[in-house]
Amino acid sequence: MPRHWALLLITAAVVPGTLLFVLGRWGDTPAMQAWRTVCLAITVQATPFLLLGTVLSGAINAFVPERVFTRLLPRRAGLAVPVAGVAGVVLPGCECASVPVANSLIGRGVPPAAAFAFLLSAPAVNPVVLTATAIAFPGHPEMVLARLAASLLTAVVMGWLWLCFGRAKWLRPAVRHSGHQHGRSRWEEFRLGFQHDFLQTAGFLVLGAMAAATFNVAVPRSVLDTFAGAPWLSIAFLAALAILLAVCSEADAFLAASLTGFSPAARLAFMVVGPMVDLKLIALQAGTFGRAFAVRFSAATVVVAVLSSALIGGVLL
């Protein structure tokens, strides 16, 4: 055997072990332990709702006739947007679930503006989220009402904005079959649709969770206290914090309640923006509808959500 083969064998035996040792020591540091904990917590917290959303998406695609949606929604897209926004009240899911469902609705003939209104409202105004908000803010029912009103306002306004200014070239839905094909098993179509949506969205969920965990570890607590004093600056800061932390909508009210140094309007903005725009949701939207859509839609949603929070917060809180 040539001498260089012996060197390669020694390298193959020594280098992986050395790397594992170094990475293991580095991974035992408090910062890396915190990073792993946050990343795993976000992923585990969101996965059941992602599973719920992809199951619902596959069921809609395989079992629900297209005529059902044409009968339930008004024919005029402008009226279909608020109806779809209010429909988000009945779905107990988070933002991870809403993306594949909205994609399936578009594939079933629902106007994109109505589907996007549902995408934004469902994770923010469903009964589970509103109940969690009431528990997190005991004795303050006005916070629950403010969250409901600001979230619905944002969803409806964004639906109308897409209706007026949206471009088909910005939207690149995932290529998939929509609806039942004659001669094929509906259960097989359900399995294929579920498999496609879950595998695609799960990868982007993990990427978003990793980005959020990095922010949690890298930004010190003292930075949060710096922005608490200025009203508008605190609203903008907590909106940005909601995007970066990527907390599931079923749990974000408890984190908002803990931010006692900030104004009620700022904490409202945290709860309105988070379920509509965060790192994992942007990644999910980019993977499902395309990067051009995700960038434009997310940026506009943040602006509308912050203004809605400031308006509703100023009136109710």
Secondary structure as the mmCIF struct_conf table of DSSP 4:
data_model
#
loop_
_struct_conf.conf_type_id
_struct_conf.id
_struct_conf.beg_label_comp_id
_struct_conf.beg_label_asym_id
_struct_conf.beg_label_seq_id
_struct_conf.end_label_comp_id
_struct_conf.end_label_asym_id
_struct_conf.end_label_seq_id
HELX_RH_AL_P HELX_RH_AL_P1 ARG A 3 GLY A 27
TURN_TY1_P TURN_TY1_P1 ASP A 28 ASP A 28
BEND BEND1 THR A 29 THR A 29
HELX_RH_AL_P HELX_RH_AL_P2 PRO A 30 PHE A 63
BEND BEND2 VAL A 64 VAL A 64
HELX_RH_AL_P HELX_RH_AL_P3 GLU A 66 LEU A 72
BEND BEND3 LEU A 73 LEU A 73
BEND BEND4 ARG A 75 ARG A 76
HELX_RH_AL_P HELX_RH_AL_P4 ALA A 77 ALA A 87
HELX_RH_3T_P HELX_RH_3T_P1 GLY A 88 VAL A 90
HELX_RH_AL_P HELX_RH_AL_P5 GLU A 95 GLY A 107
TURN_TY1_P TURN_TY1_P2 ARG A 108 GLY A 109
HELX_RH_AL_P HELX_RH_AL_P6 PRO A 112 VAL A 125
BEND BEND5 ASN A 126 ASN A 126
HELX_RH_AL_P HELX_RH_AL_P7 PRO A 127 ALA A 136
BEND BEND6 PHE A 137 PHE A 137
TURN_TY1_P TURN_TY1_P3 PRO A 138 GLY A 139
HELX_RH_AL_P HELX_RH_AL_P8 PRO A 141 PHE A 165
HELX_RH_3T_P HELX_RH_3T_P2 ALA A 168 TRP A 170
BEND BEND7 GLY A 179 GLY A 179
HELX_LH_PP_P HELX_LH_PP_P1 HIS A 180 GLN A 181
TURN_TY1_P TURN_TY1_P4 HIS A 182 GLY A 183
BEND BEND8 ARG A 184 ARG A 184
HELX_RH_AL_P HELX_RH_AL_P9 ARG A 186 ALA A 218
BEND BEND9 VAL A 219 VAL A 219
HELX_RH_AL_P HELX_RH_AL_P10 ARG A 221 THR A 226
TURN_TY1_P TURN_TY1_P5 PHE A 227 PHE A 227
BEND BEND10 ALA A 228 ALA A 230
HELX_RH_AL_P HELX_RH_AL_P11 PRO A 231 LEU A 245
TURN_TY1_P TURN_TY1_P6 SER A 249 ALA A 251
HELX_RH_AL_P HELX_RH_AL_P12 ASP A 252 SER A 258
TURN_TY1_P TURN_TY1_P7 THR A 260 GLY A 261
BEND BEND11 PHE A 262 PHE A 262
HELX_RH_AL_P HELX_RH_AL_P13 PRO A 264 VAL A 273
TURN_TY1_P TURN_TY1_P8 GLY A 274 MET A 276
BEND BEND12 VAL A 277 VAL A 277
HELX_RH_AL_P HELX_RH_AL_P14 LEU A 279 PHE A 289
HELX_RH_AL_P HELX_RH_AL_P15 ARG A 291 LEU A 316
#
